[in-house]
C-alpha cells in the first residue's frame, strides 16, 4: 500500500532523467525533514553560535579571565562588568566566554575519542559475534554498573588533572555507550544480504567492516554523539564543580559554579551565569540531537495519523459531476459494463473513484484515475495488477484508509444503500467492524502481540454483536475449527507469535468472518504463505464465500491466484481498470494487450528451456503516466491513435485498437 | 537417505550435509537444544547444469545454499567442488572457491549496499579477484553491466534509484564479476513483478548458455524452477523427499508431498480448477489422518 504512496510523495514530478539530479533529489529528504522542525533548527543555530563564541573568546572577552581586581570583587552587574565579578574581582562575562571554550573543547575531544574507540569496538564485536560478542558485552555490563562519575574519578586518579585527562575520563565512559549502540546497529546490519554478498565476493573483513557496514550505521551514531556532547558538558562541569576537573588557570563552568556556591551568601547572582550557561548548552545539544534523529529516521515526517486522509469528503463539484455522470451512463466517459451492471444484485458499486497525493512542487499527482466496478452478492472479484498499479490503494480508499497526505477527490462507493466515501470516521468504523471485513498480507501484523488470539477474536463479538463472553468464546472456537485451526479450544489461549504464518492467516480469516460480513476485502492474503498453505486458504475462502453468501474483493499480483479463486476479474494498470470480465474468458481470451502480456509472462508448469515472453519496461510512477493509453509505451500494438486523448473504458476493455486486434486475431 | 546422486564427477557434490542451529544462546553450559535445518542432504550439480531446489519455507533449502557458500557452519557431511573437498567447517573459505561459486539473493533491496553506487559495488569485487591488476577495472565493470542488460549510465546510480528488476540485474552482475562456474540463486526472482520476473529469467537462461554456468536454483515456485532447471530436488523438513529430471518429477511425481506441491501451485488456467480443488481435498484427507 505505502509503496504507491511513497512513490507519489517522495520524488519530484518532473522526474529527473539524469542520474545526478536523481541523486540530489534523494539526499534532501533528511534536510527537508529537518527544516520542518523549528526547535531543532534553532538549537543547531545556537550550537553554532556557542562554538563561534568559544573559538573567539580571546577576541570577544572584554577582560583577561584570570586578571584579579580586588577593588571590584563580588559585584553584581554593572556598566563596566556586565555580569559582575567574582571573589577575586575577575570579570564573570569574560570567564563565561572562556568557559564556553573549555566546555566545547573538552566535550568535543571526549566525544571524538569515545566515537573512535567505541565505534571500532562495536563494529568488531558486532561483526565477529559469538564469544567475542558475549565477552565484550559482559565487560561493558560490568563497566556500566559503575556510576560514570566514580569511574571518571578513577581515571583522573591514574592520568592526573587537566583538559586532556578530563576528556579521556569522559571518553572512557562514553566509549562503552558507543560500543553498545554500534554493536546493536551492526547486528541488525549483518543480517542484510549485502553483507553476505560481500563475504561471498571474498572482500576482506576490514573492507566489509569499514566500507560496507560502517556508512550504514553512522547516521544513528552521529545523532547519539550530538546528545552525548551535551552529557559530556554536564560531566565536565560536575568534575569541575567537585574540584577534580581542570587545572587552576583553565576557566570552566563547573568550577565557576563551585566558587559561586562558596560566596552565595555575599553575592547570590554569581551562580546564575554559569548555571544558565550549563543548562542551555546541554539543552541545545539535546534538542539538536533529537531533531537530527527524527530527521534521519523520518519519524517527524511520517508519524502523522491517517485521519487527515478523510478531510475531503465534499468532492470537487466538477469531479463529482464526472463521477455521477459515469454512474448514470451520461456524457464524458461512457458508462462501464461494471457500473452498468449496478443492478439489484450488486452489493458494492464503485464509480469514478479518484485518489490524489500532493506532488513535490504542490501539484497533485493522481494515483487512481476514475475506478469503476461493481461486486455482486456472493461473488469473488479479483483485482489484479503489478505493483504501482493502484490496486491496494483502491481497497484503502474504500475503507477510508488512504494514507495522509493522500485524499479521495471524487467518486462514490455505494454499499447497501449508502456511500462509503461520504460516511464519517465513526460510521465507517462501525461498518468496517461488522459488515465489511479485511484481511491483509501479513497476518501476524494484524494482531496485537500483547493479547491472546482468543481475546482478540472474542472482543469484537462482544462489542459488535452484544454476545456474552461465554457465547462469544464458544463461537470463536467454532470459527477457528471451521477455518481449520486444529485444537482450537486450546489455541485461543496462545499469543499471535505462537501461530505459524498459515495458522495466523486462518485466525485472521476467522476474525474477519466472526461478524458475518457481507463484504470481505482481502489484499494479497496469501502472498506471504507457502504454496500448499496458499491453496488451503484460497480453497477455504471459496468454500466460505459460498457458505456465507459473502462477496470477496481479492487483490493479488498473481494471475494464478485469480484463476484458482475468482469468478470475475478486474485488471488494473497505472491507476485505471483496463479490462474486466469473467475469469474463464479473460484468462483464455484476454482482450487488452496488457492482460495478454501479463498472462504470457506468467510462468506455467510447462517444459522450459525456451524464452518467456516479456513486457518491456515497467509500470511508470504516477507522475510519469503518459497521455492516451497509459500502457502504450510498453505495448507492442501501439499506434498513433493510442498516444493521445482519453481512451474510454468500453465493453469491458480500455483499448483503442481492441476491435482491430480482435479481427486480426480471428482471421 | 533418499537423495540419490544424479551423476558422477559433478562440478558440485554435496554429500549427507547437516546444518544445525543451536536454540538459545548465552553463556549456558551443557547441552544446548539443536535444530537440524538440513539433515543429510545429498545433491549434485554438473558443470553447466541447472538444478532446482524446491520446498516450502522451513524446508531447509536456503540453509543448503548458505552452507555451500560457507555462510553457515556445517555440522556434518561434505561438499566437493570440481573434485576438491571444500567443506568449510569454520569460517575461512578459499579465494579460489569464492571465485568459482557466487550467489544471487532474493531481495535486491537488501542485497545491495544502499550507500554505494553500482560502479563501486562492482569495482571492488572485480579488483578483489584480479589481484595486482588495477588497470581495466572500469572496462570490466562496463562489460558486466552490458552482460546483464544495463547501460553505462547505470554505473553512477545508487540502488535506491533503480527499479527492482534493475537492482537484481546489478546483483547478477556482481555475482558474475569473479568469473564463477556455479551460481547459487536463492529465490532470485521471487520478489519481482511478473513482467520483470520473466525478463530476469530470460537473462539467466541466456547467461547460462553464454557462459556455461551451473545453477543451483532455490525456489518455492515450481513453474519458475521448470524454466531454468533440468533436474529438481524436493526438500521437506531438512530432508530430500524426491529428486529427478524436471520433466518427470513435475509431471508424474511419485511422492505424495510432491504431488501436493504440484496440485497447490496456482496455475493461470481456470478451466481445470474444480478438478484441482477436488484433487487437493483428496490429497489432504490422508495427510490429516496421518497427523491425527
Interface residues (C-beta under 8 A of the other chain):
Chain A: X19 X20 X22 X23 X26 X134 X138 X192 X193 X194 X196 X197 X198 X199 X200 X201 X202 X203 X204 X207 X211 X212 X215 X216 X386 X387 X486 X501 X530 X531 X532 X533 X534 X535 X536 X538 X539 X542 X557 X558 X559 X560 X561 X562 X563 X564 X583 X584 X587 X588 X597 X598 X599 X601 X602 X603 X604 X605 X606 X607 X608 X609 X611 X612 X613 X614 X615 X618 X619
Chain B: X25 X26 X27 X56 X57 X66 X69 X71 X93 X95 X98 X99 X101 X102 X103 X105 X106 X107 X110 X111 X112 X113 X114 X115 X116 X124 X125 X128 X129 X153 X156 X157 X158 X160 X161 X163 X165 X171 X174 X177 X178 X193 X194 X195 X196 X197 X198 X199 X201 X202 X205 X220 X221 X222 X223 X224 X226 X227 X228 X229 X246 X247 X250 X260 X261 X262 X263 X264 X265 X266 X267 X268 X269 X270 X271 X273 X276 X277 X280 X281 X284 X291
